[in-house]
Amino acid sequence: MGSHPDSNLHPVATGPAKAIVDAHQQDQPLKLYSGWFCPFVQRAWTVLEEKKIPYQYIEVNPYNKPQSLLALNPRGLVPTLQYDSKPLYESTVICEFLEEAYPDHAPHLMPKDVYLRAKTRIWTDFCTSRVIPAFHRFLQFQGEGEGLEGVRGEFLDKLKEMTGEMDAEGPFFFGKEPGLIDFVVAPWVMRLWIFDHFKGGLGIPAEGQGGEDEALWTRFRKWTKALEERPSIKNTTSEREHYLPIYQRYADDTAQSELAKATRTGRGVP
Ligand SMILES: N[C@@H](CCC(=O)N[C@@H](CS)C(=O)NCC(=O)O)C(=O)O
């Protein structure tokens, strides 16, 4: 485990996320075992921040698993939560749990409307089973030309499909206020810049150039802007330079087999 390439990743949160980490070092009954770089962590972390739930932030490297993490979660994944001395894991489960366990903490992120609650779960699953895999197929694709356009197009299709489900006005997925679905997808939206860095651009048409998809891309931009400006999301994000070496390995093809293995065993990769 110590030999995993990411066991050497930057050890701590930086930039805006550092201030939040520093402010959550005090002992609390609720503990978040976290990796600053992990998008699955960011789902749970933004929900804790949104709801101003008291928690203690504990940085661990899940590629160099400390006993304290393994004792709570034998698979050693982050995020892992310690609640009342009991362990909890799986980011989407944690998000729903926080919503239910702290009913007095506003904002309420699960819609009141039962249909929108169901829709939250459908698009949460779509994010996990469609958007994230397409994100990685695009990032890992080697070469240029038609093949690259193919994986890029496939990823953009997933974003378009999801955008088509949003409230027409927004700016958030279901309207004026953000909900759980926004925080479930936001970590990958916050990482879209890596495609500019590694793949010559994400490829979303410039304003006015979207043809028949212009309205969809306008709506998508409105959504991403609202996410990027949301303090809970902005302030749980670290400096770009420290994410780069992690994504570099996927973009360089050196992490193909890790991704395949992680996918087979139901784990995620950053
Ligand atoms: N399905 C999990 C995925 C969490 C996950 O895979 N986290 C990664 C870091 S981004 C991890 O802990 N990896 C350690 C490992 O694969 O051993 C969730 O949603 O919480």
PDBQT file of the ligand as one rigid body, heavy atoms in Angstrom, charges set to zero:
ROOT
HETATM    1  N1  LIG A 301     -17.671   4.885  -3.538  1.00  0.00    +0.000 N 
HETATM    2  C1  LIG A 301     -16.855   5.631  -2.607  1.00  0.00    +0.000 C 
HETATM    3  C2  LIG A 301     -15.552   6.005  -3.292  1.00  0.00    +0.000 C 
HETATM    4  C3  LIG A 301     -14.563   6.669  -2.367  1.00  0.00    +0.000 C 
HETATM    5  C4  LIG A 301     -13.138   6.534  -2.902  1.00  0.00    +0.000 C 
HETATM    6  O1  LIG A 301     -12.884   5.677  -3.733  1.00  0.00    +0.000 OA
HETATM    7  N2  LIG A 301     -12.205   7.373  -2.408  1.00  0.00    +0.000 N 
HETATM    8  C5  LIG A 301     -10.838   7.239  -2.850  1.00  0.00    +0.000 C 
HETATM    9  C6  LIG A 301     -10.106   8.577  -2.866  1.00  0.00    +0.000 C 
HETATM   10  S1  LIG A 301     -10.803   9.688  -4.055  1.00  0.00    +0.000 SA
HETATM   11  C7  LIG A 301     -10.088   6.333  -1.890  1.00  0.00    +0.000 C 
HETATM   12  O2  LIG A 301     -10.289   6.387  -0.698  1.00  0.00    +0.000 OA
HETATM   13  N3  LIG A 301      -9.201   5.476  -2.432  1.00  0.00    +0.000 N 
HETATM   14  C8  LIG A 301      -8.377   4.596  -1.664  1.00  0.00    +0.000 C 
HETATM   15  C9  LIG A 301      -8.248   3.247  -2.291  1.00  0.00    +0.000 C 
HETATM   16  O3  LIG A 301      -8.675   3.068  -3.454  1.00  0.00    +0.000 OA
HETATM   17  O4  LIG A 301      -7.717   2.336  -1.634  1.00  0.00    +0.000 OA
HETATM   18  C10 LIG A 301     -17.624   6.856  -2.113  1.00  0.00    +0.000 C 
HETATM   19  O5  LIG A 301     -18.519   7.313  -2.839  1.00  0.00    +0.000 OA
HETATM   20  O6  LIG A 301     -17.369   7.313  -0.996  1.00  0.00    +0.000 OA
ENDROOT
TORSDOF 0
